[in-house]
Amino acid sequence: MTRNHRANNLAKWVSSHGSPIELSLKLESEQSTGSFKARGAVVAIGALLKVANAAGVRDVQAVTASTGNHGKATARAVSLWRSGEIRGFDQGRPSATLSPARVHVPSNVAPHKLKALRDAGADIIVCSKPDCAIAESEARSEAEATARPAASGVT
């Protein structure tokens, strides 16, 4: 189904139960990553770049742990900022270099989720155990050891 098809079906249902209306929807499930997390990730990566630029940091890489939407959203947001599709600075592109997001995943993550993370541009680190909490711990340890920002939000 296309985005308009879903919205049109809902509009027809609503109008069949009363007087005709004009209905506009912004469906979070229709974001590029399939969830509401895409919007927050774009804002978070933009804020990260703003802080890095102000501090004179030249190499920026977000580190996180996820088996799904959070990781996809973070990786996709980084890809959008890197490509220049998103600009949020008065001068255009930020001066910091943004590396692909590093996403830690538990060892038992489903293959289709790994593919989705790769397709979103993530640098994937497979955790030593089949446990999301351990993947999160390993991501935080890496972030602390390398002085990189940790993006929390395991999903």
Secondary structure, 3 states (H helix, E strand, C coil): CCHHHHHHHHHHHHHCCCCCCCCCCCCHHHCCCCCCHHHHHHHHHHHHHHHHHHHCCCEECCEEECCCHHHHHHHHHHHHHHHCCCCCECCECCCCEECCCEEEECCCCCHHHHHHHHHCCCEEEECCCCCHHHHHHHHHHHHHHHCCCEECCCC
